Amino acid sequence: MTTIRQNQLPRDASAMGRRLAELEDAVAQLRAQTPDMAAADALLPPLATDTTQWPQTTSTTYSTISTSYNVCWKRRLRIMLATAGTGGSTGTVRVMINGAQWASIDAGTTLDVTAALPTGITIGAQYQITVQAIRATGTGSICAQVQLIRALD
């Protein structure tokens, strides 16, 4: 820990702001060097890698293929979602939170989004995460498998 003498303290609000920014940057650098062990909320069981076992739809309108309920204890959320189209199908997968679209991706790619929860979800409140998919072309299915759900500060 560094000791600062009285004559080394910031002299005005502008200097205080610069010093605060320096300290925040130093904290961010330390956090980047240290593994984040706050991932207790990110525990999922091992999941199937075979896309035929993933939640899926052949619907040409958005259809819910998986859902979960969570308690808000942090304001941001990270979700990783693997997606696929079988039988030459193309489509879209989207993540809904309490009925509002939160993220979207073309099937066949991996979604990895970190963003704020929608406004109106308060700490301690329960909210719903829903994965929906739609098939645009082809005769197969649009599949999605949640791989990570993590609450973040």
Chimera marker file (.cmm) of the C-alpha trace (Angstrom):
<marker_set name="trace">
<marker id="1" x="0.000" y="0.000" z="0.000" r="1" g="1" b="0" radius="0.5"/>
<marker id="2" x="1.286" y="3.436" z="-0.934" r="1" g="1" b="0" radius="0.5"/>
<marker id="3" x="1.209" y="6.248" z="1.586" r="1" g="1" b="0" radius="0.5"/>
<marker id="4" x="0.238" y="9.690" z="0.303" r="1" g="1" b="0" radius="0.5"/>
<marker id="5" x="1.228" y="12.810" z="2.198" r="1" g="1" b="0" radius="0.5"/>
<marker id="6" x="-1.158" y="15.717" z="2.563" r="1" g="1" b="0" radius="0.5"/>
<marker id="7" x="0.799" y="17.803" z="0.035" r="1" g="1" b="0" radius="0.5"/>
<marker id="8" x="0.387" y="14.966" z="-2.516" r="1" g="1" b="0" radius="0.5"/>
<marker id="9" x="-3.421" y="14.924" z="-2.389" r="1" g="1" b="0" radius="0.5"/>
<marker id="10" x="-5.332" y="16.167" z="-5.448" r="1" g="1" b="0" radius="0.5"/>
<marker id="11" x="-5.758" y="19.947" z="-5.293" r="1" g="1" b="0" radius="0.5"/>
<marker id="12" x="-9.119" y="20.294" z="-7.100" r="1" g="1" b="0" radius="0.5"/>
<marker id="13" x="-12.042" y="18.316" z="-8.526" r="1" g="1" b="0" radius="0.5"/>
<marker id="14" x="-10.321" y="17.880" z="-11.898" r="1" g="1" b="0" radius="0.5"/>
<marker id="15" x="-7.213" y="16.403" z="-10.272" r="1" g="1" b="0" radius="0.5"/>
<marker id="16" x="-9.416" y="14.183" z="-8.098" r="1" g="1" b="0" radius="0.5"/>
<marker id="17" x="-11.222" y="12.922" z="-11.217" r="1" g="1" b="0" radius="0.5"/>
<marker id="18" x="-7.933" y="12.096" z="-12.946" r="1" g="1" b="0" radius="0.5"/>
<marker id="19" x="-6.686" y="10.245" z="-9.853" r="1" g="1" b="0" radius="0.5"/>
<marker id="20" x="-9.947" y="8.298" z="-9.604" r="1" g="1" b="0" radius="0.5"/>
<marker id="21" x="-9.662" y="7.313" z="-13.272" r="1" g="1" b="0" radius="0.5"/>
<marker id="22" x="-6.066" y="6.140" z="-12.665" r="1" g="1" b="0" radius="0.5"/>
<marker id="23" x="-7.186" y="4.022" z="-9.703" r="1" g="1" b="0" radius="0.5"/>
<marker id="24" x="-10.102" y="2.515" z="-11.635" r="1" g="1" b="0" radius="0.5"/>
<marker id="25" x="-7.719" y="1.619" z="-14.472" r="1" g="1" b="0" radius="0.5"/>
<marker id="26" x="-5.311" y="-0.009" z="-12.001" r="1" g="1" b="0" radius="0.5"/>
<marker id="27" x="-8.151" y="-2.061" z="-10.498" r="1" g="1" b="0" radius="0.5"/>
<marker id="28" x="-9.296" y="-3.149" z="-13.974" r="1" g="1" b="0" radius="0.5"/>
<marker id="29" x="-5.743" y="-4.260" z="-14.815" r="1" g="1" b="0" radius="0.5"/>
<marker id="30" x="-5.527" y="-6.264" z="-11.591" r="1" g="1" b="0" radius="0.5"/>
<marker id="31" x="-8.870" y="-7.922" z="-12.278" r="1" g="1" b="0" radius="0.5"/>
<marker id="32" x="-7.692" y="-8.867" z="-15.770" r="1" g="1" b="0" radius="0.5"/>
<marker id="33" x="-4.634" y="-10.609" z="-14.262" r="1" g="1" b="0" radius="0.5"/>
<marker id="34" x="-6.583" y="-12.505" z="-11.607" r="1" g="1" b="0" radius="0.5"/>
<marker id="35" x="-9.055" y="-15.265" z="-12.448" r="1" g="1" b="0" radius="0.5"/>
<marker id="36" x="-12.612" y="-14.317" z="-11.573" r="1" g="1" b="0" radius="0.5"/>
<marker id="37" x="-13.730" y="-16.862" z="-9.005" r="1" g="1" b="0" radius="0.5"/>
<marker id="38" x="-17.269" y="-15.488" z="-8.774" r="1" g="1" b="0" radius="0.5"/>
<marker id="39" x="-18.514" y="-18.055" z="-11.277" r="1" g="1" b="0" radius="0.5"/>
<marker id="40" x="-20.494" y="-20.171" z="-8.812" r="1" g="1" b="0" radius="0.5"/>
<marker id="41" x="-23.593" y="-19.064" z="-10.710" r="1" g="1" b="0" radius="0.5"/>
<marker id="42" x="-22.184" y="-20.461" z="-13.950" r="1" g="1" b="0" radius="0.5"/>
<marker id="43" x="-22.365" y="-24.137" z="-13.067" r="1" g="1" b="0" radius="0.5"/>
<marker id="44" x="-24.176" y="-26.226" z="-15.648" r="1" g="1" b="0" radius="0.5"/>
<marker id="45" x="-24.034" y="-29.991" z="-15.971" r="1" g="1" b="0" radius="0.5"/>
<marker id="46" x="-22.154" y="-31.465" z="-18.925" r="1" g="1" b="0" radius="0.5"/>
<marker id="47" x="-24.431" y="-31.130" z="-21.942" r="1" g="1" b="0" radius="0.5"/>
<marker id="48" x="-24.942" y="-33.146" z="-25.103" r="1" g="1" b="0" radius="0.5"/>
<marker id="49" x="-22.713" y="-32.294" z="-28.048" r="1" g="1" b="0" radius="0.5"/>
<marker id="50" x="-24.932" y="-34.192" z="-30.490" r="1" g="1" b="0" radius="0.5"/>
<marker id="51" x="-27.166" y="-31.538" z="-32.079" r="1" g="1" b="0" radius="0.5"/>
<marker id="52" x="-29.990" y="-34.062" z="-32.476" r="1" g="1" b="0" radius="0.5"/>
<marker id="53" x="-30.277" y="-34.060" z="-28.680" r="1" g="1" b="0" radius="0.5"/>
<marker id="54" x="-30.388" y="-30.253" z="-28.370" r="1" g="1" b="0" radius="0.5"/>
<marker id="55" x="-33.628" y="-28.315" z="-27.966" r="1" g="1" b="0" radius="0.5"/>
<marker id="56" x="-34.867" y="-27.656" z="-31.506" r="1" g="1" b="0" radius="0.5"/>
<marker id="57" x="-37.721" y="-26.658" z="-33.763" r="1" g="1" b="0" radius="0.5"/>
<marker id="58" x="-38.870" y="-27.010" z="-37.365" r="1" g="1" b="0" radius="0.5"/>
<marker id="59" x="-41.318" y="-24.134" z="-36.969" r="1" g="1" b="0" radius="0.5"/>
<marker id="60" x="-41.337" y="-21.288" z="-39.486" r="1" g="1" b="0" radius="0.5"/>
<marker id="61" x="-42.469" y="-18.914" z="-36.730" r="1" g="1" b="0" radius="0.5"/>
<marker id="62" x="-40.527" y="-18.249" z="-33.540" r="1" g="1" b="0" radius="0.5"/>
<marker id="63" x="-40.945" y="-21.141" z="-31.156" r="1" g="1" b="0" radius="0.5"/>
<marker id="64" x="-39.694" y="-21.491" z="-27.575" r="1" g="1" b="0" radius="0.5"/>
<marker id="65" x="-37.220" y="-24.375" z="-27.387" r="1" g="1" b="0" radius="0.5"/>
<marker id="66" x="-35.897" y="-23.892" z="-23.844" r="1" g="1" b="0" radius="0.5"/>
<marker id="67" x="-36.553" y="-21.741" z="-20.808" r="1" g="1" b="0" radius="0.5"/>
<marker id="68" x="-35.262" y="-21.142" z="-17.287" r="1" g="1" b="0" radius="0.5"/>
<marker id="69" x="-36.011" y="-18.904" z="-14.340" r="1" g="1" b="0" radius="0.5"/>
<marker id="70" x="-33.300" y="-17.032" z="-12.487" r="1" g="1" b="0" radius="0.5"/>
<marker id="71" x="-33.013" y="-14.632" z="-9.589" r="1" g="1" b="0" radius="0.5"/>
<marker id="72" x="-31.352" y="-11.297" z="-10.330" r="1" g="1" b="0" radius="0.5"/>
<marker id="73" x="-28.401" y="-10.704" z="-8.052" r="1" g="1" b="0" radius="0.5"/>
<marker id="74" x="-26.206" y="-8.781" z="-10.480" r="1" g="1" b="0" radius="0.5"/>
<marker id="75" x="-27.149" y="-6.261" z="-13.208" r="1" g="1" b="0" radius="0.5"/>
<marker id="76" x="-25.369" y="-7.852" z="-16.179" r="1" g="1" b="0" radius="0.5"/>
<marker id="77" x="-25.613" y="-11.285" z="-17.718" r="1" g="1" b="0" radius="0.5"/>
<marker id="78" x="-23.376" y="-13.371" z="-19.957" r="1" g="1" b="0" radius="0.5"/>
<marker id="79" x="-24.904" y="-16.115" z="-22.079" r="1" g="1" b="0" radius="0.5"/>
<marker id="80" x="-23.095" y="-18.492" z="-24.424" r="1" g="1" b="0" radius="0.5"/>
<marker id="81" x="-25.273" y="-20.482" z="-26.777" r="1" g="1" b="0" radius="0.5"/>
<marker id="82" x="-24.223" y="-22.984" z="-29.466" r="1" g="1" b="0" radius="0.5"/>
<marker id="83" x="-26.579" y="-23.129" z="-32.454" r="1" g="1" b="0" radius="0.5"/>
<marker id="84" x="-26.957" y="-25.309" z="-35.513" r="1" g="1" b="0" radius="0.5"/>
<marker id="85" x="-29.153" y="-25.898" z="-38.519" r="1" g="1" b="0" radius="0.5"/>
<marker id="86" x="-29.673" y="-29.530" z="-39.555" r="1" g="1" b="0" radius="0.5"/>
<marker id="87" x="-30.730" y="-30.853" z="-42.942" r="1" g="1" b="0" radius="0.5"/>
<marker id="88" x="-29.489" y="-27.773" z="-44.749" r="1" g="1" b="0" radius="0.5"/>
<marker id="89" x="-31.783" y="-25.513" z="-42.729" r="1" g="1" b="0" radius="0.5"/>
<marker id="90" x="-31.060" y="-21.882" z="-41.989" r="1" g="1" b="0" radius="0.5"/>
<marker id="91" x="-32.704" y="-19.806" z="-39.336" r="1" g="1" b="0" radius="0.5"/>
<marker id="92" x="-32.328" y="-17.551" z="-36.339" r="1" g="1" b="0" radius="0.5"/>
<marker id="93" x="-32.039" y="-18.138" z="-32.615" r="1" g="1" b="0" radius="0.5"/>
<marker id="94" x="-32.880" y="-15.429" z="-30.111" r="1" g="1" b="0" radius="0.5"/>
<marker id="95" x="-32.674" y="-15.024" z="-26.357" r="1" g="1" b="0" radius="0.5"/>
<marker id="96" x="-35.635" y="-13.388" z="-24.643" r="1" g="1" b="0" radius="0.5"/>
<marker id="97" x="-35.629" y="-12.034" z="-21.107" r="1" g="1" b="0" radius="0.5"/>
<marker id="98" x="-39.059" y="-11.558" z="-19.590" r="1" g="1" b="0" radius="0.5"/>
<marker id="99" x="-40.511" y="-11.545" z="-23.106" r="1" g="1" b="0" radius="0.5"/>
<marker id="100" x="-38.158" y="-8.888" z="-24.533" r="1" g="1" b="0" radius="0.5"/>
<marker id="101" x="-35.523" y="-9.780" z="-27.123" r="1" g="1" b="0" radius="0.5"/>
<marker id="102" x="-32.089" y="-9.580" z="-25.507" r="1" g="1" b="0" radius="0.5"/>
<marker id="103" x="-29.863" y="-11.129" z="-28.198" r="1" g="1" b="0" radius="0.5"/>
<marker id="104" x="-30.124" y="-12.813" z="-31.602" r="1" g="1" b="0" radius="0.5"/>
<marker id="105" x="-27.862" y="-14.824" z="-33.922" r="1" g="1" b="0" radius="0.5"/>
<marker id="106" x="-27.989" y="-16.816" z="-37.152" r="1" g="1" b="0" radius="0.5"/>
<marker id="107" x="-28.143" y="-20.575" z="-36.593" r="1" g="1" b="0" radius="0.5"/>
<marker id="108" x="-24.818" y="-22.310" z="-37.127" r="1" g="1" b="0" radius="0.5"/>
<marker id="109" x="-22.805" y="-19.822" z="-35.108" r="1" g="1" b="0" radius="0.5"/>
<marker id="110" x="-22.069" y="-19.358" z="-31.413" r="1" g="1" b="0" radius="0.5"/>
<marker id="111" x="-23.732" y="-16.583" z="-29.452" r="1" g="1" b="0" radius="0.5"/>
<marker id="112" x="-21.589" y="-15.089" z="-26.675" r="1" g="1" b="0" radius="0.5"/>
<marker id="113" x="-23.198" y="-11.951" z="-25.273" r="1" g="1" b="0" radius="0.5"/>
<marker id="114" x="-22.546" y="-9.947" z="-22.136" r="1" g="1" b="0" radius="0.5"/>
<marker id="115" x="-25.008" y="-7.111" z="-21.557" r="1" g="1" b="0" radius="0.5"/>
<marker id="116" x="-27.180" y="-5.419" z="-18.978" r="1" g="1" b="0" radius="0.5"/>
<marker id="117" x="-30.439" y="-7.059" z="-18.010" r="1" g="1" b="0" radius="0.5"/>
<marker id="118" x="-33.514" y="-5.215" z="-19.275" r="1" g="1" b="0" radius="0.5"/>
<marker id="119" x="-34.651" y="-2.283" z="-17.161" r="1" g="1" b="0" radius="0.5"/>
<marker id="120" x="-37.284" y="-3.107" z="-14.609" r="1" g="1" b="0" radius="0.5"/>
<marker id="121" x="-35.586" y="-6.264" z="-13.327" r="1" g="1" b="0" radius="0.5"/>
<marker id="122" x="-34.562" y="-5.450" z="-9.779" r="1" g="1" b="0" radius="0.5"/>
<marker id="123" x="-32.036" y="-7.166" z="-7.540" r="1" g="1" b="0" radius="0.5"/>
<marker id="124" x="-33.761" y="-10.127" z="-5.892" r="1" g="1" b="0" radius="0.5"/>
<marker id="125" x="-36.486" y="-10.363" z="-8.530" r="1" g="1" b="0" radius="0.5"/>
<marker id="126" x="-37.102" y="-13.515" z="-10.548" r="1" g="1" b="0" radius="0.5"/>
<marker id="127" x="-36.826" y="-13.267" z="-14.332" r="1" g="1" b="0" radius="0.5"/>
<marker id="128" x="-37.268" y="-15.685" z="-17.217" r="1" g="1" b="0" radius="0.5"/>
<marker id="129" x="-34.729" y="-16.521" z="-19.918" r="1" g="1" b="0" radius="0.5"/>
<marker id="130" x="-36.270" y="-18.057" z="-23.021" r="1" g="1" b="0" radius="0.5"/>
<marker id="131" x="-34.470" y="-19.384" z="-26.102" r="1" g="1" b="0" radius="0.5"/>
<marker id="132" x="-36.549" y="-19.204" z="-29.261" r="1" g="1" b="0" radius="0.5"/>
<marker id="133" x="-35.740" y="-20.351" z="-32.786" r="1" g="1" b="0" radius="0.5"/>
<marker id="134" x="-37.221" y="-20.054" z="-36.256" r="1" g="1" b="0" radius="0.5"/>
<marker id="135" x="-36.434" y="-22.019" z="-39.427" r="1" g="1" b="0" radius="0.5"/>
<marker id="136" x="-36.181" y="-19.808" z="-42.512" r="1" g="1" b="0" radius="0.5"/>
<marker id="137" x="-35.198" y="-22.380" z="-45.155" r="1" g="1" b="0" radius="0.5"/>
<marker id="138" x="-34.622" y="-26.105" z="-45.471" r="1" g="1" b="0" radius="0.5"/>
<marker id="139" x="-36.369" y="-29.181" z="-44.125" r="1" g="1" b="0" radius="0.5"/>
<marker id="140" x="-34.337" y="-29.853" z="-40.980" r="1" g="1" b="0" radius="0.5"/>
<marker id="141" x="-34.303" y="-28.257" z="-37.552" r="1" g="1" b="0" radius="0.5"/>
<marker id="142" x="-32.861" y="-25.182" z="-35.897" r="1" g="1" b="0" radius="0.5"/>
<marker id="143" x="-31.127" y="-26.231" z="-32.665" r="1" g="1" b="0" radius="0.5"/>
<marker id="144" x="-29.612" y="-24.360" z="-29.718" r="1" g="1" b="0" radius="0.5"/>
<marker id="145" x="-27.816" y="-25.463" z="-26.567" r="1" g="1" b="0" radius="0.5"/>
<marker id="146" x="-27.087" y="-23.064" z="-23.702" r="1" g="1" b="0" radius="0.5"/>
<marker id="147" x="-23.458" y="-23.514" z="-22.682" r="1" g="1" b="0" radius="0.5"/>
<marker id="148" x="-23.050" y="-20.778" z="-20.062" r="1" g="1" b="0" radius="0.5"/>
<marker id="149" x="-25.265" y="-18.465" z="-18.044" r="1" g="1" b="0" radius="0.5"/>
<marker id="150" x="-23.413" y="-16.106" z="-15.745" r="1" g="1" b="0" radius="0.5"/>
<marker id="151" x="-24.405" y="-13.089" z="-13.686" r="1" g="1" b="0" radius="0.5"/>
<marker id="152" x="-21.834" y="-10.284" z="-13.710" r="1" g="1" b="0" radius="0.5"/>
<marker id="153" x="-21.371" y="-6.967" z="-11.951" r="1" g="1" b="0" radius="0.5"/>
<link id1="1" id2="2" r="1" g="1" b="0" radius="0.2"/>
<link id1="2" id2="3" r="1" g="1" b="0" radius="0.2"/>
<link id1="3" id2="4" r="1" g="1" b="0" radius="0.2"/>
<link id1="4" id2="5" r="1" g="1" b="0" radius="0.2"/>
<link id1="5" id2="6" r="1" g="1" b="0" radius="0.2"/>
<link id1="6" id2="7" r="1" g="1" b="0" radius="0.2"/>
<link id1="7" id2="8" r="1" g="1" b="0" radius="0.2"/>
<link id1="8" id2="9" r="1" g="1" b="0" radius="0.2"/>
<link id1="9" id2="10" r="1" g="1" b="0" radius="0.2"/>
<link id1="10" id2="11" r="1" g="1" b="0" radius="0.2"/>
<link id1="11" id2="12" r="1" g="1" b="0" radius="0.2"/>
<link id1="12" id2="13" r="1" g="1" b="0" radius="0.2"/>
<link id1="13" id2="14" r="1" g="1" b="0" radius="0.2"/>
<link id1="14" id2="15" r="1" g="1" b="0" radius="0.2"/>
<link id1="15" id2="16" r="1" g="1" b="0" radius="0.2"/>
<link id1="16" id2="17" r="1" g="1" b="0" radius="0.2"/>
<link id1="17" id2="18" r="1" g="1" b="0" radius="0.2"/>
<link id1="18" id2="19" r="1" g="1" b="0" radius="0.2"/>
<link id1="19" id2="20" r="1" g="1" b="0" radius="0.2"/>
<link id1="20" id2="21" r="1" g="1" b="0" radius="0.2"/>
<link id1="21" id2="22" r="1" g="1" b="0" radius="0.2"/>
<link id1="22" id2="23" r="1" g="1" b="0" radius="0.2"/>
<link id1="23" id2="24" r="1" g="1" b="0" radius="0.2"/>
<link id1="24" id2="25" r="1" g="1" b="0" radius="0.2"/>
<link id1="25" id2="26" r="1" g="1" b="0" radius="0.2"/>
<link id1="26" id2="27" r="1" g="1" b="0" radius="0.2"/>
<link id1="27" id2="28" r="1" g="1" b="0" radius="0.2"/>
<link id1="28" id2="29" r="1" g="1" b="0" radius="0.2"/>
<link id1="29" id2="30" r="1" g="1" b="0" radius="0.2"/>
<link id1="30" id2="31" r="1" g="1" b="0" radius="0.2"/>
<link id1="31" id2="32" r="1" g="1" b="0" radius="0.2"/>
<link id1="32" id2="33" r="1" g="1" b="0" radius="0.2"/>
<link id1="33" id2="34" r="1" g="1" b="0" radius="0.2"/>
<link id1="34" id2="35" r="1" g="1" b="0" radius="0.2"/>
<link id1="35" id2="36" r="1" g="1" b="0" radius="0.2"/>
<link id1="36" id2="37" r="1" g="1" b="0" radius="0.2"/>
<link id1="37" id2="38" r="1" g="1" b="0" radius="0.2"/>
<link id1="38" id2="39" r="1" g="1" b="0" radius="0.2"/>
<link id1="39" id2="40" r="1" g="1" b="0" radius="0.2"/>
<link id1="40" id2="41" r="1" g="1" b="0" radius="0.2"/>
<link id1="41" id2="42" r="1" g="1" b="0" radius="0.2"/>
<link id1="42" id2="43" r="1" g="1" b="0" radius="0.2"/>
<link id1="43" id2="44" r="1" g="1" b="0" radius="0.2"/>
<link id1="44" id2="45" r="1" g="1" b="0" radius="0.2"/>
<link id1="45" id2="46" r="1" g="1" b="0" radius="0.2"/>
<link id1="46" id2="47" r="1" g="1" b="0" radius="0.2"/>
<link id1="47" id2="48" r="1" g="1" b="0" radius="0.2"/>
<link id1="48" id2="49" r="1" g="1" b="0" radius="0.2"/>
<link id1="49" id2="50" r="1" g="1" b="0" radius="0.2"/>
<link id1="50" id2="51" r="1" g="1" b="0" radius="0.2"/>
<link id1="51" id2="52" r="1" g="1" b="0" radius="0.2"/>
<link id1="52" id2="53" r="1" g="1" b="0" radius="0.2"/>
<link id1="53" id2="54" r="1" g="1" b="0" radius="0.2"/>
<link id1="54" id2="55" r="1" g="1" b="0" radius="0.2"/>
<link id1="55" id2="56" r="1" g="1" b="0" radius="0.2"/>
<link id1="56" id2="57" r="1" g="1" b="0" radius="0.2"/>
<link id1="57" id2="58" r="1" g="1" b="0" radius="0.2"/>
<link id1="58" id2="59" r="1" g="1" b="0" radius="0.2"/>
<link id1="59" id2="60" r="1" g="1" b="0" radius="0.2"/>
<link id1="60" id2="61" r="1" g="1" b="0" radius="0.2"/>
<link id1="61" id2="62" r="1" g="1" b="0" radius="0.2"/>
<link id1="62" id2="63" r="1" g="1" b="0" radius="0.2"/>
<link id1="63" id2="64" r="1" g="1" b="0" radius="0.2"/>
<link id1="64" id2="65" r="1" g="1" b="0" radius="0.2"/>
<link id1="65" id2="66" r="1" g="1" b="0" radius="0.2"/>
<link id1="66" id2="67" r="1" g="1" b="0" radius="0.2"/>
<link id1="67" id2="68" r="1" g="1" b="0" radius="0.2"/>
<link id1="68" id2="69" r="1" g="1" b="0" radius="0.2"/>
<link id1="69" id2="70" r="1" g="1" b="0" radius="0.2"/>
<link id1="70" id2="71" r="1" g="1" b="0" radius="0.2"/>
<link id1="71" id2="72" r="1" g="1" b="0" radius="0.2"/>
<link id1="72" id2="73" r="1" g="1" b="0" radius="0.2"/>
<link id1="73" id2="74" r="1" g="1" b="0" radius="0.2"/>
<link id1="74" id2="75" r="1" g="1" b="0" radius="0.2"/>
<link id1="75" id2="76" r="1" g="1" b="0" radius="0.2"/>
<link id1="76" id2="77" r="1" g="1" b="0" radius="0.2"/>
<link id1="77" id2="78" r="1" g="1" b="0" radius="0.2"/>
<link id1="78" id2="79" r="1" g="1" b="0" radius="0.2"/>
<link id1="79" id2="80" r="1" g="1" b="0" radius="0.2"/>
<link id1="80" id2="81" r="1" g="1" b="0" radius="0.2"/>
<link id1="81" id2="82" r="1" g="1" b="0" radius="0.2"/>
<link id1="82" id2="83" r="1" g="1" b="0" radius="0.2"/>
<link id1="83" id2="84" r="1" g="1" b="0" radius="0.2"/>
<link id1="84" id2="85" r="1" g="1" b="0" radius="0.2"/>
<link id1="85" id2="86" r="1" g="1" b="0" radius="0.2"/>
<link id1="86" id2="87" r="1" g="1" b="0" radius="0.2"/>
<link id1="87" id2="88" r="1" g="1" b="0" radius="0.2"/>
<link id1="88" id2="89" r="1" g="1" b="0" radius="0.2"/>
<link id1="89" id2="90" r="1" g="1" b="0" radius="0.2"/>
<link id1="90" id2="91" r="1" g="1" b="0" radius="0.2"/>
<link id1="91" id2="92" r="1" g="1" b="0" radius="0.2"/>
<link id1="92" id2="93" r="1" g="1" b="0" radius="0.2"/>
<link id1="93" id2="94" r="1" g="1" b="0" radius="0.2"/>
<link id1="94" id2="95" r="1" g="1" b="0" radius="0.2"/>
<link id1="95" id2="96" r="1" g="1" b="0" radius="0.2"/>
<link id1="96" id2="97" r="1" g="1" b="0" radius="0.2"/>
<link id1="97" id2="98" r="1" g="1" b="0" radius="0.2"/>
<link id1="98" id2="99" r="1" g="1" b="0" radius="0.2"/>
<link id1="99" id2="100" r="1" g="1" b="0" radius="0.2"/>
<link id1="100" id2="101" r="1" g="1" b="0" radius="0.2"/>
<link id1="101" id2="102" r="1" g="1" b="0" radius="0.2"/>
<link id1="102" id2="103" r="1" g="1" b="0" radius="0.2"/>
<link id1="103" id2="104" r="1" g="1" b="0" radius="0.2"/>
<link id1="104" id2="105" r="1" g="1" b="0" radius="0.2"/>
<link id1="105" id2="106" r="1" g="1" b="0" radius="0.2"/>
<link id1="106" id2="107" r="1" g="1" b="0" radius="0.2"/>
<link id1="107" id2="108" r="1" g="1" b="0" radius="0.2"/>
<link id1="108" id2="109" r="1" g="1" b="0" radius="0.2"/>
<link id1="109" id2="110" r="1" g="1" b="0" radius="0.2"/>
<link id1="110" id2="111" r="1" g="1" b="0" radius="0.2"/>
<link id1="111" id2="112" r="1" g="1" b="0" radius="0.2"/>
<link id1="112" id2="113" r="1" g="1" b="0" radius="0.2"/>
<link id1="113" id2="114" r="1" g="1" b="0" radius="0.2"/>
<link id1="114" id2="115" r="1" g="1" b="0" radius="0.2"/>
<link id1="115" id2="116" r="1" g="1" b="0" radius="0.2"/>
<link id1="116" id2="117" r="1" g="1" b="0" radius="0.2"/>
<link id1="117" id2="118" r="1" g="1" b="0" radius="0.2"/>
<link id1="118" id2="119" r="1" g="1" b="0" radius="0.2"/>
<link id1="119" id2="120" r="1" g="1" b="0" radius="0.2"/>
<link id1="120" id2="121" r="1" g="1" b="0" radius="0.2"/>
<link id1="121" id2="122" r="1" g="1" b="0" radius="0.2"/>
<link id1="122" id2="123" r="1" g="1" b="0" radius="0.2"/>
<link id1="123" id2="124" r="1" g="1" b="0" radius="0.2"/>
<link id1="124" id2="125" r="1" g="1" b="0" radius="0.2"/>
<link id1="125" id2="126" r="1" g="1" b="0" radius="0.2"/>
<link id1="126" id2="127" r="1" g="1" b="0" radius="0.2"/>
<link id1="127" id2="128" r="1" g="1" b="0" radius="0.2"/>
<link id1="128" id2="129" r="1" g="1" b="0" radius="0.2"/>
<link id1="129" id2="130" r="1" g="1" b="0" radius="0.2"/>
<link id1="130" id2="131" r="1" g="1" b="0" radius="0.2"/>
<link id1="131" id2="132" r="1" g="1" b="0" radius="0.2"/>
<link id1="132" id2="133" r="1" g="1" b="0" radius="0.2"/>
<link id1="133" id2="134" r="1" g="1" b="0" radius="0.2"/>
<link id1="134" id2="135" r="1" g="1" b="0" radius="0.2"/>
<link id1="135" id2="136" r="1" g="1" b="0" radius="0.2"/>
<link id1="136" id2="137" r="1" g="1" b="0" radius="0.2"/>
<link id1="137" id2="138" r="1" g="1" b="0" radius="0.2"/>
<link id1="138" id2="139" r="1" g="1" b="0" radius="0.2"/>
<link id1="139" id2="140" r="1" g="1" b="0" radius="0.2"/>
<link id1="140" id2="141" r="1" g="1" b="0" radius="0.2"/>
<link id1="141" id2="142" r="1" g="1" b="0" radius="0.2"/>
<link id1="142" id2="143" r="1" g="1" b="0" radius="0.2"/>
<link id1="143" id2="144" r="1" g="1" b="0" radius="0.2"/>
<link id1="144" id2="145" r="1" g="1" b="0" radius="0.2"/>
<link id1="145" id2="146" r="1" g="1" b="0" radius="0.2"/>
<link id1="146" id2="147" r="1" g="1" b="0" radius="0.2"/>
<link id1="147" id2="148" r="1" g="1" b="0" radius="0.2"/>
<link id1="148" id2="149" r="1" g="1" b="0" radius="0.2"/>
<link id1="149" id2="150" r="1" g="1" b="0" radius="0.2"/>
<link id1="150" id2="151" r="1" g="1" b="0" radius="0.2"/>
<link id1="151" id2="152" r="1" g="1" b="0" radius="0.2"/>
<link id1="152" id2="153" r="1" g="1" b="0" radius="0.2"/>
</marker_set>
